[in-house]
Amino acid sequence: MGSGDEDVLKGKVDQAKGRLKRAVGELTNDPGTKAEGTIDKLKGAAREVKGKLENSLERELDHT
């Protein structure tokens, strides 16, 4: 398992939590919770990309 795999997994989990939090905010008409959900989702997406980049870099370095 590559070093970025943990970030990829945690990023996906953060995105799911963000989607859930945003949905709760919409159901309760709470703009703060909706905003938190959006932020969590974006953070998760960034973390997932970071993990994928780490894995890609690791593969490239292994091939040189």
C-alpha positions in Angstrom: 0.0 0.0 0.0 1.4 3.4 -1.0 2.0 6.2 1.4 -0.8 8.2 -0.2 -3.4 5.5 0.1 -4.3 6.7 3.6 -4.9 10.2 2.4 -7.0 8.9 -0.5 -9.2 6.9 1.8 -9.5 9.6 4.4 -10.3 12.1 1.7 -13.2 10.0 0.4 -14.5 9.6 4.0 -14.3 13.4 4.5 -16.2 14.0 1.3 -19.0 11.6 2.4 -19.2 13.3 5.7 -19.4 16.7 4.0 -22.2 15.5 1.7 -24.1 14.2 4.7 -23.5 17.4 6.7 -24.7 19.5 3.7 -27.8 17.4 3.4 -28.6 17.8 7.1 -28.1 21.5 6.7 -30.5 21.6 3.8 -33.1 19.6 5.7 -32.9 21.7 8.8 -32.5 25.0 6.8 -29.2 25.7 8.6 -26.9 27.7 6.3 -23.9 27.2 8.7 -24.2 23.4 8.6 -24.6 23.5 4.8 -21.4 25.6 4.6 -19.5 23.3 6.9 -20.5 20.4 4.7 -19.3 22.1 1.6 -16.0 22.9 3.2 -15.6 19.3 4.5 -16.3 18.0 1.0 -13.7 20.3 -0.6 -11.1 19.4 2.1 -11.8 15.8 1.4 -11.4 16.2 -2.3 -8.1 18.0 -1.8 -6.8 15.3 0.5 -7.8 12.6 -2.0 -5.9 14.4 -4.8 -2.9 14.8 -2.5 -2.9 11.1 -1.8 -3.2 10.2 -5.5 -0.3 12.6 -6.3 1.9 11.0 -3.6 1.1 7.5 -5.0 1.9 8.7 -8.5 5.2 10.2 -7.4 6.1 7.1 -5.5 5.5 5.0 -8.5 7.6 7.3 -10.7 10.5 7.2 -8.3 10.3 3.4 -8.1 10.7 3.2 -11.9 13.8 5.4 -12.0 
